[in-house]
């Protein structure tokens, strides 16, 4: 049986000032999970090599880098030649540049493509929205990571609803176990966290979208009522210095630990008693699936895709965005009501079973098979 040759194409494998993002994490999770008897998966990045890309390559990924800038029109010709040389059967596109040039190149070669929408994008430039509107008919499907993203694509990019399919992401649940107690004790000592303190934290890229500034604004309110707590901000990004300055301004620099990039997500989550997701807008981030898999009590904003997998009072406590006082109130409630926190975490762990990355990969395989059948039939949607 001939293997279906799939090429995953993305704009980049790392933001400036941030080592990883959602597309990289997706590639990391799916890398070894396809049926190798049926699918041959390769990768293409429009930009230059990066640390995240090298990490993927060390795991066995075959990546082609085009070394092109954001709007370089020669990207089209590069992709055309690459698809043709590799006899690609199916193209899976991630990012605005990849979707623009990749759709055109795939169409010229008669290769079906699917575009992946990873989140709502309220600040997406108008030209990008109009480009997507014009090119949408060239794709077999638009895949959204959640219903909120699907709705946003249909409303803003005017895509026919029948062409937009939701495939939820997930994580390798078997990897998300509480860390060894001795290792955790040593790490808390290193971070100067007393053993009897509660640890509240957020894990994300440090970008405006993630709302970390509102978490920091909530810390003085929490500390006033419950001083035996430490706060972790894990992740990197362009706002790190600004957020550290904010912590100094509100007087919580001694209680707030900025860890920078954390490659071992289960370990950093093991340190937390409460996981906070203060996002302003979202698709459905991997971090929510990870916190659920670890059985962590979650306090989250009720935006977009977060409210699709989290339910207030059932597996999380939820608040409106940009409300640090309400965020503090819910965090304090969980600190002071350990049984409620435990119950929410247990339910979150149970609900996480719906979001195993294996289920995502099976959906991808089904989609790729449909597209390959379409290509074999010489008909492109």
LINBEL-V634812 format. One record per backbone hydrogen bond with DSSP energy under -0.5 kcal/mol. NH is the residue of the N-H (numbers start at 1). CO is the residue of the C=O. If there is no record, write none. Layout:
# LINBEL-V634812
NH & CO
NH & CO
This chain:
# LINBEL-V634812
4 & 38
5 & 3
6 & 4
6 & 40
7 & 90
8 & 6
8 & 42
9 & 7
9 & 92
10 & 44
11 & 94
18 & 15
25 & 21
26 & 22
27 & 23
28 & 24
29 & 25
30 & 26
31 & 27
33 & 30
34 & 30
36 & 34
38 & 35
39 & 35
40 & 4
41 & 39
42 & 6
42 & 40
43 & 62
44 & 8
45 & 64
46 & 10
47 & 11
54 & 50
55 & 51
56 & 52
57 & 53
58 & 54
59 & 55
59 & 56
60 & 57
61 & 56
63 & 61
64 & 43
65 & 63
66 & 45
67 & 47
68 & 46
72 & 69
75 & 72
76 & 73
77 & 73
78 & 74
79 & 75
80 & 76
81 & 77
82 & 78
83 & 79
84 & 80
85 & 81
86 & 82
87 & 84
88 & 83
89 & 5
90 & 5
91 & 112
92 & 7
93 & 91
93 & 114
94 & 9
95 & 116
99 & 95
100 & 96
101 & 97
102 & 97
102 & 98
103 & 99
104 & 100
105 & 101
106 & 102
107 & 103
108 & 104
109 & 105
110 & 106
110 & 107
111 & 106
112 & 89
112 & 110
114 & 91
115 & 141
116 & 93
117 & 115
117 & 143
118 & 116
124 & 121
129 & 125
130 & 126
131 & 127
132 & 128
133 & 129
134 & 130
135 & 131
136 & 132
138 & 135
139 & 136
140 & 113
141 & 113
142 & 163
143 & 115
143 & 141
144 & 142
144 & 165
145 & 117
150 & 146
151 & 147
152 & 148
153 & 149
154 & 150
155 & 151
156 & 152
157 & 153
158 & 154
159 & 153
163 & 160
164 & 161
165 & 142
165 & 163
167 & 144
167 & 165
171 & 355
173 & 171
175 & 172
176 & 173
177 & 175
184 & 180
185 & 181
186 & 182
187 & 183
188 & 184
189 & 185
190 & 186
191 & 187
192 & 189
193 & 188
194 & 192
197 & 194
198 & 228
200 & 198
200 & 230
201 & 274
202 & 232
204 & 234
206 & 236
207 & 205
210 & 207
211 & 208
214 & 211
215 & 211
216 & 212
217 & 213
218 & 214
219 & 215
219 & 216
220 & 216
222 & 218
223 & 219
224 & 220
225 & 221
225 & 222
226 & 222
229 & 227
230 & 198
231 & 255
232 & 200
233 & 257
234 & 202
234 & 232
235 & 260
239 & 206
240 & 237
243 & 239
244 & 240
245 & 241
246 & 242
247 & 243
248 & 244
249 & 245
250 & 246
251 & 248
252 & 247
253 & 247
255 & 252
256 & 252
257 & 231
257 & 255
258 & 256
259 & 233
259 & 257
260 & 233
260 & 235
263 & 261
265 & 263
268 & 264
269 & 265
270 & 266
271 & 267
271 & 268
272 & 269
273 & 199
274 & 199
275 & 297
276 & 201
277 & 299
280 & 209
281 & 209
288 & 285
289 & 285
290 & 286
291 & 287
292 & 288
293 & 289
294 & 290
295 & 292
296 & 291
297 & 273
299 & 275
300 & 317
301 & 277
302 & 319
303 & 301
305 & 282
305 & 283
306 & 303
307 & 303
307 & 304
308 & 305
309 & 305
309 & 306
310 & 306
313 & 316
314 & 311
315 & 311
316 & 311
317 & 298
319 & 300
323 & 320
327 & 323
328 & 324
329 & 325
330 & 326
331 & 327
332 & 328
333 & 329
334 & 330
335 & 331
336 & 332
337 & 333
341 & 337
342 & 338
343 & 339
344 & 340
345 & 341
346 & 342
347 & 343
348 & 344
349 & 345
350 & 346
351 & 347
352 & 348
353 & 350
354 & 351
355 & 352
356 & 353
357 & 171
359 & 356
360 & 356
361 & 357
362 & 358
363 & 359
364 & 360
365 & 361
366 & 362
367 & 363
368 & 364
369 & 365
370 & 366
371 & 367
372 & 368
373 & 369
374 & 370
375 & 371
376 & 372
377 & 373
378 & 375
379 & 374
381 & 379
